[in-house]
Amino acid sequence: MKVNGTAPSSALNLRYFGQSMIHVRGAATGSLYQFSPMLPVQPVDPRDAQPLLANRLFRLSR
């Protein structure tokens, strides 16, 4: 869930593979995203997605 505002229509759905709830601040936009095992797929601004995808806990959701 994006905490700061709404996700853009061009948002990428990222899947989180971790075992606990986390809050991630987007490097480009400063937006705060919440991921958890119960809500693993969240829309992420494309400008924030690339650094998250470098982490093995995140992948594009299809």
N, C-alpha and C positions, 0 to 999 in steps of 0.2 A: 504494500500500500504506500503510495506516495503521500507524504505528510504535508509538504509545502505546496499547495495549489493542486492543479489538475495535470494529468499526464498529457503531453501533446499527441495529436492524432498520428504522428509518425513514430510514436513510442515503440520500442522493441520489448517484447515479453521475455524476461529473463527468468530462468528457473534456478532456485537456490537448493543446493544439495547438502547443506549443513544440518546439524542436529539440534540447534538452539535458535532462539529468536535473536536477530541482529538488526541494528540500525546502521545504515550506510549513507554517508553524505556524498553526493555526486561531486566529482572533482571539477567538472566544468560549470555546472549550474548552481551548485551549493544545495540542491534539493536533498531532502532526507527521505530515504526509502526504508521500509520495514519488511523484512523477510522472516519467515518462520517455517518449520516443517508443516504446519497446518495451512499456511498460505505461501507456498513456495514460488508461485509464479506472479510476478508483478510487472507492470509496464514501467519502463525506464527510458528517460530521454536518451536518444542516440549519442549525444555528446558525453553522457555519463556511462554509457554501456561499455565502451571499449576498455577502459581500465578495469571494470568489474569482470569482463570476460577473460582477462589475463589471469584471474584467480580461479583455481580449479573448482571452487565451490559454486561457480556460476556458469550457465550455458544458455544459449538461445533456446527458447521453448518453441516447439513446432506444433 
